[in-house]
Amino acid sequence: MAIDVADAHLRRGYDVMVPQYVGRTEFIKELELAASAAGGEFVELHLLADEDEDVARFEARRAALQGSDHPEHEVDDVRASITEAMGRLELVSQTRAGISTITAHEDEDRTLADLTTVLDRLQS
């Protein structure tokens, strides 16, 4: 369904972002093919934070969702889960050409400025 929605938006001239960690290269390839088929450009960005920062953000989100049945509450060892996810992301990075990496800073404006710089560079 995500591919169909992305395709429809691209064909109408809109940009599409998949703002999540997708560790399955098959799905990434499907997104890339959909962008190409719709006449769009596929840009792959990895937004990386320090592992300690990732753990802190996850724990803060978990605390904010206290009392809910959100999936964050199913994770027993947050650090181990994040370490595993970062390892999978590194493996994906090794198999994909042309990935731009941006560091997520505590200062959101700085992160946004870095993202804008990368996107501007890619459009030139």
ABEGO torsion letter per residue (X at the ends): XAAAAAAAAAAAGBBBBBBBBBABAAAAAAAAAAAAAAGBBBBBBBBBBBAAAAAAAAAAAAAAABGBABAAAABABAAAAAAAAAAAAAAAAAABBGBBBBBBBABAAAAAAAAAAAAAAAAX
